[in-house]
Amino acid sequence: MSDEPLTVAVVDHADRIVVTVRGALDEDGARLVYETLTAALAVRKADEVELDLRAMEGWTTSGLRELDPCLALGVRCRMGPDAAATP
């Protein structure tokens, strides 16, 4: 797993909320992601909420499992190569 610290950023677009996760995801990081999502949704309800995981540098299995509550909120996940990181 990468040594890059986990960061979670929220961008409120007109049509959706996007939460981007960068760095290495473990259980504590996944809980932070959930807390960030619920805080963003408490401020504004959105028809579409996206969890962008493409910039993750690594993860633990337990960290991925801890994302289950996010999925229960109806969040759509984006995974795969980070398009912004592609030359």
Biopython code that builds the backbone (N, CA, C, O; Angstrom):
import numpy as np
from Bio.PDB.StructureBuilder import StructureBuilder

atoms = [
    (1, "MET", "N", (0.845, -1.174, 0.000)),
    (1, "MET", "CA", (0.000, 0.000, 0.000)),
    (1, "MET", "C", (0.891, 1.238, 0.000)),
    (1, "MET", "O", (1.970, 1.241, 0.593)),
    (2, "SER", "N", (0.435, 2.272, -0.661)),
    (2, "SER", "CA", (1.185, 3.521, -0.779)),
    (2, "SER", "C", (1.304, 4.227, 0.565)),
    (2, "SER", "O", (0.474, 4.048, 1.456)),
    (3, "ASP", "N", (2.352, 5.032, 0.687)),
    (3, "ASP", "CA", (2.528, 5.850, 1.889)),
    (3, "ASP", "C", (1.853, 7.204, 1.752)),
    (3, "ASP", "O", (1.879, 8.010, 2.682)),
    (4, "GLU", "N", (1.247, 7.460, 0.594)),
    (4, "GLU", "CA", (0.578, 8.746, 0.386)),
    (4, "GLU", "C", (-0.601, 8.865, 1.345)),
    (4, "GLU", "O", (-1.430, 7.957, 1.416)),
    (5, "PRO", "N", (-0.690, 9.977, 2.088)),
    (5, "PRO", "CA", (-1.808, 10.129, 3.025)),
    (5, "PRO", "C", (-3.135, 10.254, 2.282)),
    (5, "PRO", "O", (-3.194, 10.750, 1.157)),
    (6, "LEU", "N", (-4.170, 9.805, 2.923)),
    (6, "LEU", "CA", (-5.504, 9.861, 2.340)),
    (6, "LEU", "C", (-6.039, 11.280, 2.398)),
    (6, "LEU", "O", (-5.953, 11.945, 3.431)),
    (7, "THR", "N", (-6.591, 11.740, 1.284)),
    (7, "THR", "CA", (-7.315, 13.005, 1.268)),
    (7, "THR", "C", (-8.678, 12.762, 0.643)),
    (7, "THR", "O", (-8.825, 11.946, -0.267)),
    (8, "VAL", "N", (-9.659, 13.475, 1.139)),
    (8, "VAL", "CA", (-11.025, 13.367, 0.637)),
    (8, "VAL", "C", (-11.484, 14.778, 0.302)),
    (8, "VAL", "O", (-11.460, 15.662, 1.158)),
    (9, "ALA", "N", (-11.902, 14.991, -0.941)),
    (9, "ALA", "CA", (-12.334, 16.314, -1.388)),
    (9, "ALA", "C", (-13.763, 16.241, -1.908)),
    (9, "ALA", "O", (-14.153, 15.258, -2.538)),
    (10, "VAL", "N", (-14.537, 17.283, -1.639)),
    (10, "VAL", "CA", (-15.927, 17.357, -2.094)),
    (10, "VAL", "C", (-16.058, 18.517, -3.073)),
    (10, "VAL", "O", (-15.621, 19.634, -2.797)),
    (11, "VAL", "N", (-16.666, 18.233, -4.221)),
    (11, "VAL", "CA", (-16.984, 19.283, -5.185)),
    (11, "VAL", "C", (-18.484, 19.223, -5.432)),
    (11, "VAL", "O", (-19.031, 18.180, -5.791)),
    (12, "ASP", "N", (-19.132, 20.353, -5.232)),
    (12, "ASP", "CA", (-20.582, 20.452, -5.409)),
    (12, "ASP", "C", (-20.857, 21.044, -6.784)),
    (12, "ASP", "O", (-20.757, 22.255, -6.980)),
    (13, "HIS", "N", (-21.200, 20.188, -7.725)),
    (13, "HIS", "CA", (-21.569, 20.631, -9.066)),
    (13, "HIS", "C", (-23.064, 20.949, -9.058)),
    (13, "HIS", "O", (-23.775, 20.581, -8.123)),
    (14, "ALA", "N", (-23.528, 21.620, -10.078)),
    (14, "ALA", "CA", (-24.947, 21.974, -10.145)),
    (14, "ALA", "C", (-25.837, 20.733, -10.153)),
    (14, "ALA", "O", (-26.916, 20.729, -9.560)),
    (15, "ASP", "N", (-25.377, 19.684, -10.826)),
    (15, "ASP", "CA", (-26.215, 18.500, -10.986)),
    (15, "ASP", "C", (-25.839, 17.332, -10.082)),
    (15, "ASP", "O", (-26.569, 16.343, -10.020)),
    (16, "ARG", "N", (-24.705, 17.432, -9.375)),
    (16, "ARG", "CA", (-24.282, 16.301, -8.548)),
    (16, "ARG", "C", (-23.203, 16.732, -7.563)),
    (16, "ARG", "O", (-22.604, 17.800, -7.689)),
    (17, "ILE", "N", (-22.978, 15.871, -6.586)),
    (17, "ILE", "CA", (-21.880, 16.039, -5.637)),
    (17, "ILE", "C", (-20.855, 14.961, -5.957)),
    (17, "ILE", "O", (-21.203, 13.791, -6.117)),
    (18, "VAL", "N", (-19.589, 15.360, -6.050)),
    (18, "VAL", "CA", (-18.518, 14.407, -6.316)),
    (18, "VAL", "C", (-17.554, 14.422, -5.134)),
    (18, "VAL", "O", (-17.037, 15.471, -4.750)),
    (19, "VAL", "N", (-17.323, 13.244, -4.567)),
    (19, "VAL", "CA", (-16.355, 13.084, -3.484)),
    (19, "VAL", "C", (-15.184, 12.292, -4.063)),
    (19, "VAL", "O", (-15.350, 11.159, -4.514)),
    (20, "THR", "N", (-14.000, 12.903, -4.045)),
    (20, "THR", "CA", (-12.811, 12.276, -4.620)),
    (20, "THR", "C", (-11.880, 11.820, -3.506)),
    (20, "THR", "O", (-11.586, 12.566, -2.572)),
    (21, "VAL", "N", (-11.425, 10.584, -3.625)),
    (21, "VAL", "CA", (-10.520, 9.991, -2.638)),
    (21, "VAL", "C", (-9.151, 9.837, -3.290)),
    (21, "VAL", "O", (-9.029, 9.254, -4.368)),
    (22, "ARG", "N", (-8.125, 10.363, -2.631)),
    (22, "ARG", "CA", (-6.740, 10.243, -3.108)),
    (22, "ARG", "C", (-5.902, 9.616, -2.003)),
    (22, "ARG", "O", (-6.123, 9.869, -0.819)),
    (23, "GLY", "N", (-4.940, 8.798, -2.403)),
    (23, "GLY", "CA", (-4.038, 8.198, -1.431)),
    (23, "GLY", "C", (-4.420, 6.766, -1.121)),
    (23, "GLY", "O", (-5.084, 6.097, -1.913)),
    (24, "ALA", "N", (-3.993, 6.308, 0.036)),
    (24, "ALA", "CA", (-4.174, 4.919, 0.452)),
    (24, "ALA", "C", (-5.388, 4.796, 1.367)),
    (24, "ALA", "O", (-5.510, 5.530, 2.348)),
    (25, "LEU", "N", (-6.277, 3.874, 1.046)),
    (25, "LEU", "CA", (-7.527, 3.694, 1.790)),
    (25, "LEU", "C", (-7.427, 2.502, 2.739)),
    (25, "LEU", "O", (-7.179, 1.374, 2.313)),
    (26, "ASP", "N", (-7.623, 2.767, 4.023)),
    (26, "ASP", "CA", (-7.738, 1.700, 5.012)),
    (26, "ASP", "C", (-9.082, 1.885, 5.717)),
    (26, "ASP", "O", (-9.897, 2.703, 5.290)),
    (27, "GLU", "N", (-9.319, 1.132, 6.790)),
    (27, "GLU", "CA", (-10.606, 1.216, 7.492)),
    (27, "GLU", "C", (-10.901, 2.620, 7.996)),
    (27, "GLU", "O", (-12.005, 3.133, 7.810)),
    (28, "ASP", "N", (-9.920, 3.238, 8.631)),
    (28, "ASP", "CA", (-10.130, 4.592, 9.149)),
    (28, "ASP", "C", (-10.410, 5.576, 8.016)),
    (28, "ASP", "O", (-11.252, 6.464, 8.150)),
    (29, "GLY", "N", (-9.707, 5.415, 6.912)),
    (29, "GLY", "CA", (-9.935, 6.281, 5.758)),
    (29, "GLY", "C", (-11.327, 6.110, 5.188)),
    (29, "GLY", "O", (-11.965, 7.089, 4.802)),
    (30, "ALA", "N", (-11.806, 4.875, 5.132)),
    (30, "ALA", "CA", (-13.154, 4.621, 4.623)),
    (30, "ALA", "C", (-14.202, 5.253, 5.533)),
    (30, "ALA", "O", (-15.221, 5.754, 5.056)),
    (31, "ARG", "N", (-13.957, 5.230, 6.827)),
    (31, "ARG", "CA", (-14.889, 5.894, 7.747)),
    (31, "ARG", "C", (-14.890, 7.402, 7.508)),
    (31, "ARG", "O", (-15.936, 8.047, 7.581)),
    (32, "LEU", "N", (-13.715, 7.960, 7.222)),
    (32, "LEU", "CA", (-13.622, 9.382, 6.892)),
    (32, "LEU", "C", (-14.404, 9.690, 5.615)),
    (32, "LEU", "O", (-15.084, 10.713, 5.534)),
    (33, "VAL", "N", (-14.309, 8.819, 4.632)),
    (33, "VAL", "CA", (-15.061, 8.996, 3.387)),
    (33, "VAL", "C", (-16.559, 9.019, 3.694)),
    (33, "VAL", "O", (-17.278, 9.887, 3.201)),
    (34, "TYR", "N", (-17.026, 8.079, 4.499)),
    (34, "TYR", "CA", (-18.450, 8.025, 4.858)),
    (34, "TYR", "C", (-18.875, 9.294, 5.601)),
    (34, "TYR", "O", (-19.920, 9.872, 5.298)),
    (35, "GLU", "N", (-18.077, 9.722, 6.561)),
    (35, "GLU", "CA", (-18.407, 10.940, 7.313)),
    (35, "GLU", "C", (-18.453, 12.155, 6.389)),
    (35, "GLU", "O", (-19.311, 13.024, 6.545)),
    (36, "THR", "N", (-17.540, 12.215, 5.437)),
    (36, "THR", "CA", (-17.518, 13.320, 4.479)),
    (36, "THR", "C", (-18.757, 13.296, 3.596)),
    (36, "THR", "O", (-19.374, 14.333, 3.354)),
    (37, "LEU", "N", (-19.121, 12.111, 3.118)),
    (37, "LEU", "CA", (-20.325, 11.980, 2.292)),
    (37, "LEU", "C", (-21.576, 12.409, 3.046)),
    (37, "LEU", "O", (-22.384, 13.180, 2.527)),
    (38, "THR", "N", (-21.735, 11.918, 4.256)),
    (38, "THR", "CA", (-22.947, 12.254, 5.008)),
    (38, "THR", "C", (-22.980, 13.735, 5.362)),
    (38, "THR", "O", (-24.055, 14.333, 5.393)),
    (39, "ALA", "N", (-21.821, 14.338, 5.628)),
    (39, "ALA", "CA", (-21.780, 15.779, 5.909)),
    (39, "ALA", "C", (-22.164, 16.571, 4.661)),
    (39, "ALA", "O", (-22.908, 17.547, 4.755)),
    (40, "ALA", "N", (-21.668, 16.163, 3.500)),
    (40, "ALA", "CA", (-22.015, 16.855, 2.252)),
    (40, "ALA", "C", (-23.506, 16.740, 1.968)),
    (40, "ALA", "O", (-24.134, 17.702, 1.526)),
    (41, "LEU", "N", (-24.073, 15.563, 2.221)),
    (41, "LEU", "CA", (-25.504, 15.373, 1.976)),
    (41, "LEU", "C", (-26.366, 16.092, 3.003)),
    (41, "LEU", "O", (-27.524, 16.404, 2.725)),
    (42, "ALA", "N", (-25.828, 16.357, 4.174)),
    (42, "ALA", "CA", (-26.569, 17.115, 5.185)),
    (42, "ALA", "C", (-26.682, 18.583, 4.776)),
    (42, "ALA", "O", (-27.647, 19.261, 5.128)),
    (43, "VAL", "N", (-25.690, 19.064, 4.032)),
    (43, "VAL", "CA", (-25.703, 20.452, 3.565)),
    (43, "VAL", "C", (-26.633, 20.612, 2.369)),
    (43, "VAL", "O", (-27.388, 21.581, 2.287)),
    (44, "ARG", "N", (-26.577, 19.660, 1.446)),
    (44, "ARG", "CA", (-27.415, 19.744, 0.247)),
    (44, "ARG", "C", (-27.743, 18.348, -0.261)),
    (44, "ARG", "O", (-26.857, 17.522, -0.484)),
    (45, "LYS", "N", (-29.015, 18.109, -0.436)),
    (45, "LYS", "CA", (-29.438, 16.847, -1.033)),
    (45, "LYS", "C", (-29.187, 16.925, -2.532)),
    (45, "LYS", "O", (-29.491, 17.934, -3.169)),
    (46, "ALA", "N", (-28.640, 15.875, -3.081)),
    (46, "ALA", "CA", (-28.337, 15.843, -4.509)),
    (46, "ALA", "C", (-28.983, 14.616, -5.132)),
    (46, "ALA", "O", (-29.084, 13.563, -4.503)),
    (47, "ASP", "N", (-29.417, 14.768, -6.372)),
    (47, "ASP", "CA", (-29.987, 13.630, -7.087)),
    (47, "ASP", "C", (-28.925, 12.587, -7.399)),
    (47, "ASP", "O", (-29.208, 11.390, -7.442)),
    (48, "GLU", "N", (-27.706, 13.049, -7.614)),
    (48, "GLU", "CA", (-26.617, 12.134, -7.944)),
    (48, "GLU", "C", (-25.411, 12.434, -7.058)),
    (48, "GLU", "O", (-24.982, 13.581, -6.935)),
    (49, "VAL", "N", (-24.881, 11.390, -6.452)),
    (49, "VAL", "CA", (-23.675, 11.514, -5.639)),
    (49, "VAL", "C", (-22.672, 10.496, -6.172)),
    (49, "VAL", "O", (-22.979, 9.314, -6.329)),
    (50, "GLU", "N", (-21.483, 10.983, -6.440)),
    (50, "GLU", "CA", (-20.454, 10.144, -7.043)),
    (50, "GLU", "C", (-19.254, 10.049, -6.108)),
    (50, "GLU", "O", (-18.788, 11.055, -5.574)),
    (51, "LEU", "N", (-18.770, 8.847, -5.922)),
    (51, "LEU", "CA", (-17.556, 8.595, -5.145)),
    (51, "LEU", "C", (-16.471, 8.209, -6.142)),
    (51, "LEU", "O", (-16.489, 7.110, -6.696)),
    (52, "ASP", "N", (-15.531, 9.115, -6.366)),
    (52, "ASP", "CA", (-14.477, 8.916, -7.357)),
    (52, "ASP", "C", (-13.256, 8.302, -6.671)),
    (52, "ASP", "O", (-12.558, 8.967, -5.905)),
    (53, "LEU", "N", (-13.014, 7.033, -6.957)),
    (53, "LEU", "CA", (-11.919, 6.285, -6.337)),
    (53, "LEU", "C", (-10.735, 6.106, -7.286)),
    (53, "LEU", "O", (-9.807, 5.359, -6.977)),
    (54, "ARG", "N", (-10.755, 6.774, -8.425)),
    (54, "ARG", "CA", (-9.721, 6.554, -9.442)),
    (54, "ARG", "C", (-8.340, 7.034, -9.022)),
    (54, "ARG", "O", (-7.342, 6.581, -9.582)),
    (55, "ALA", "N", (-8.255, 7.934, -8.056)),
    (55, "ALA", "CA", (-6.950, 8.461, -7.639)),
    (55, "ALA", "C", (-6.390, 7.746, -6.408)),
    (55, "ALA", "O", (-5.381, 8.173, -5.847)),
    (56, "MET", "N", (-7.044, 6.658, -5.989)),
    (56, "MET", "CA", (-6.509, 5.908, -4.851)),
    (56, "MET", "C", (-5.169, 5.297, -5.239)),
    (56, "MET", "O", (-4.999, 4.798, -6.351)),
    (57, "GLU", "N", (-4.230, 5.343, -4.314)),
    (57, "GLU", "CA", (-2.898, 4.787, -4.545)),
    (57, "GLU", "C", (-2.768, 3.378, -3.987)),
    (57, "GLU", "O", (-1.754, 2.718, -4.212)),
    (58, "GLY", "N", (-3.751, 2.920, -3.282)),
    (58, "GLY", "CA", (-3.735, 1.595, -2.688)),
    (58, "GLY", "C", (-4.869, 1.487, -1.694)),
    (58, "GLY", "O", (-5.504, 2.484, -1.349)),
    (59, "TRP", "N", (-5.123, 0.269, -1.234)),
    (59, "TRP", "CA", (-6.215, 0.049, -0.301)),
    (59, "TRP", "C", (-6.025, -1.273, 0.404)),
    (59, "TRP", "O", (-5.286, -2.148, -0.047)),
    (60, "THR", "N", (-6.711, -1.394, 1.518)),
    (60, "THR", "CA", (-6.781, -2.683, 2.202)),
    (60, "THR", "C", (-8.158, -3.268, 1.920)),
    (60, "THR", "O", (-9.103, -2.539, 1.617)),
    (61, "THR", "N", (-8.263, -4.574, 2.020)),
    (61, "THR", "CA", (-9.557, -5.223, 1.820)),
    (61, "THR", "C", (-10.567, -4.708, 2.828)),
    (61, "THR", "O", (-11.722, -4.458, 2.484)),
    (62, "SER", "N", (-10.135, -4.549, 4.073)),
    (62, "SER", "CA", (-11.056, -4.050, 5.100)),
    (62, "SER", "C", (-11.462, -2.606, 4.811)),
    (62, "SER", "O", (-12.577, -2.201, 5.139)),
    (63, "GLY", "N", (-10.572, -1.828, 4.202)),
    (63, "GLY", "CA", (-10.924, -0.461, 3.822)),
    (63, "GLY", "C", (-12.018, -0.443, 2.772)),
    (63, "GLY", "O", (-12.958, 0.347, 2.860)),
    (64, "LEU", "N", (-11.899, -1.315, 1.776)),
    (64, "LEU", "CA", (-12.946, -1.397, 0.757)),
    (64, "LEU", "C", (-14.267, -1.858, 1.360)),
    (64, "LEU", "O", (-15.327, -1.349, 0.998)),
    (65, "ARG", "N", (-14.208, -2.818, 2.277)),
    (65, "ARG", "CA", (-15.443, -3.290, 2.921)),
    (65, "ARG", "C", (-16.127, -2.177, 3.706)),
    (65, "ARG", "O", (-17.354, -2.108, 3.770)),
    (66, "GLU", "N", (-15.317, -1.307, 4.302)),
    (66, "GLU", "CA", (-15.872, -0.205, 5.093)),
    (66, "GLU", "C", (-16.573, 0.838, 4.224)),
    (66, "GLU", "O", (-17.233, 1.732, 4.753)),
    (67, "LEU", "N", (-16.441, 0.740, 2.907)),
    (67, "LEU", "CA", (-17.164, 1.647, 2.013)),
    (67, "LEU", "C", (-18.615, 1.220, 1.804)),
    (67, "LEU", "O", (-19.394, 1.971, 1.216)),
    (68, "ASP", "N", (-18.995, 0.030, 2.273)),
    (68, "ASP", "CA", (-20.367, -0.463, 2.107)),
    (68, "ASP", "C", (-21.428, 0.535, 2.552)),
    (68, "ASP", "O", (-22.418, 0.704, 1.841)),
    (69, "PRO", "N", (-21.272, 1.211, 3.700)),
    (69, "PRO", "CA", (-22.295, 2.193, 4.091)),
    (69, "PRO", "C", (-22.448, 3.324, 3.070)),
    (69, "PRO", "O", (-23.535, 3.886, 2.934)),
    (70, "CYS", "N", (-21.385, 3.658, 2.362)),
    (70, "CYS", "CA", (-21.477, 4.685, 1.315)),
    (70, "CYS", "C", (-22.379, 4.193, 0.185)),
    (70, "CYS", "O", (-23.206, 4.942, -0.335)),
    (71, "LEU", "N", (-22.211, 2.938, -0.182)),
    (71, "LEU", "CA", (-23.035, 2.370, -1.245)),
    (71, "LEU", "C", (-24.496, 2.310, -0.833)),
    (71, "LEU", "O", (-25.388, 2.465, -1.666)),
    (72, "ALA", "N", (-24.741, 2.085, 0.450)),
    (72, "ALA", "CA", (-26.116, 2.041, 0.955)),
    (72, "ALA", "C", (-26.807, 3.396, 0.823)),
    (72, "ALA", "O", (-28.035, 3.471, 0.832)),
    (73, "LEU", "N", (-26.017, 4.472, 0.699)),
    (73, "LEU", "CA", (-26.581, 5.809, 0.501)),
    (73, "LEU", "C", (-26.975, 6.047, -0.958)),
    (73, "LEU", "O", (-27.520, 7.100, -1.290)),
    (74, "GLY", "N", (-26.704, 5.081, -1.817)),
    (74, "GLY", "CA", (-27.024, 5.230, -3.234)),
    (74, "GLY", "C", (-25.931, 5.918, -4.028)),
    (74, "GLY", "O", (-26.175, 6.444, -5.115)),
    (75, "VAL", "N", (-24.740, 5.912, -3.487)),
    (75, "VAL", "CA", (-23.607, 6.566, -4.134)),
    (75, "VAL", "C", (-23.122, 5.724, -5.309)),
    (75, "VAL", "O", (-23.058, 4.498, -5.224)),
    (76, "ARG", "N", (-22.786, 6.389, -6.390)),
    (76, "ARG", "CA", (-22.211, 5.722, -7.558)),
    (76, "ARG", "C", (-20.696, 5.817, -7.457)),
    (76, "ARG", "O", (-20.157, 6.904, -7.245)),
    (77, "CYS", "N", (-20.003, 4.693, -7.605)),
    (77, "CYS", "CA", (-18.539, 4.671, -7.505)),
    (77, "CYS", "C", (-17.907, 4.673, -8.885)),
    (77, "CYS", "O", (-18.388, 4.019, -9.810)),
    (78, "ARG", "N", (-16.820, 5.421, -9.003)),
    (78, "ARG", "CA", (-16.002, 5.406, -10.215)),
    (78, "ARG", "C", (-14.656, 4.823, -9.829)),
    (78, "ARG", "O", (-13.991, 5.318, -8.920)),
    (79, "MET", "N", (-14.260, 3.769, -10.527)),
    (79, "MET", "CA", (-12.983, 3.116, -10.255)),
    (79, "MET", "C", (-12.232, 2.962, -11.566)),
    (79, "MET", "O", (-12.798, 3.140, -12.645)),
    (80, "GLY", "N", (-10.966, 2.632, -11.462)),
    (80, "GLY", "CA", (-10.147, 2.440, -12.649)),
    (80, "GLY", "C", (-9.064, 3.492, -12.706)),
    (80, "GLY", "O", (-8.885, 4.248, -11.751)),
    (81, "PRO", "N", (-8.334, 3.556, -13.813)),
    (81, "PRO", "CA", (-7.254, 4.535, -13.929)),
    (81, "PRO", "C", (-7.790, 5.957, -13.826)),
    (81, "PRO", "O", (-8.872, 6.269, -14.324)),
    (82, "ASP", "N", (-7.020, 6.801, -13.179)),
    (82, "ASP", "CA", (-7.374, 8.215, -13.054)),
    (82, "ASP", "C", (-7.073, 8.889, -14.384)),
    (82, "ASP", "O", (-5.913, 8.991, -14.783)),
    (83, "ALA", "N", (-8.108, 9.345, -15.066)),
    (83, "ALA", "CA", (-7.939, 9.959, -16.382)),
    (83, "ALA", "C", (-7.025, 11.177, -16.317)),
    (83, "ALA", "O", (-6.298, 11.451, -17.271)),
    (84, "ALA", "N", (-7.049, 11.908, -15.215)),
    (84, "ALA", "CA", (-6.212, 13.100, -15.078)),
    (84, "ALA", "C", (-4.739, 12.732, -14.962)),
    (84, "ALA", "O", (-3.874, 13.550, -15.279)),
    (85, "ALA", "N", (-4.440, 11.522, -14.516)),
    (85, "ALA", "CA", (-3.052, 11.103, -14.324)),
    (85, "ALA", "C", (-2.457, 10.503, -15.595)),
    (85, "ALA", "O", (-1.256, 10.237, -15.647)),
    (86, "THR", "N", (-3.275, 10.289, -16.609)),
    (86, "THR", "CA", (-2.805, 9.690, -17.849)),
    (86, "THR", "C", (-2.161, 10.763, -18.723)),
    (86, "THR", "O", (-2.779, 11.794, -18.987)),
    (87, "PRO", "N", (-0.922, 10.533, -19.178)),
    (87, "PRO", "CA", (-0.249, 11.559, -20.005)),
    (87, "PRO", "C", (-0.900, 11.724, -21.355)),
    (87, "PRO", "O", (-0.454, 12.542, -22.159)),
]
sb = StructureBuilder()
sb.init_structure("model")
sb.init_model(0)
sb.init_chain("A")
sb.init_seg("    ")
for serial, (resi, resn, name, xyz) in enumerate(atoms, 1):
    if name == "N":
        sb.init_residue(resn, " ", resi, " ")
    sb.init_atom(name, np.array(xyz, "f"), 0.0, 1.0, " ", f" {name:<3s}", serial, name[0])
structure = sb.get_structure()
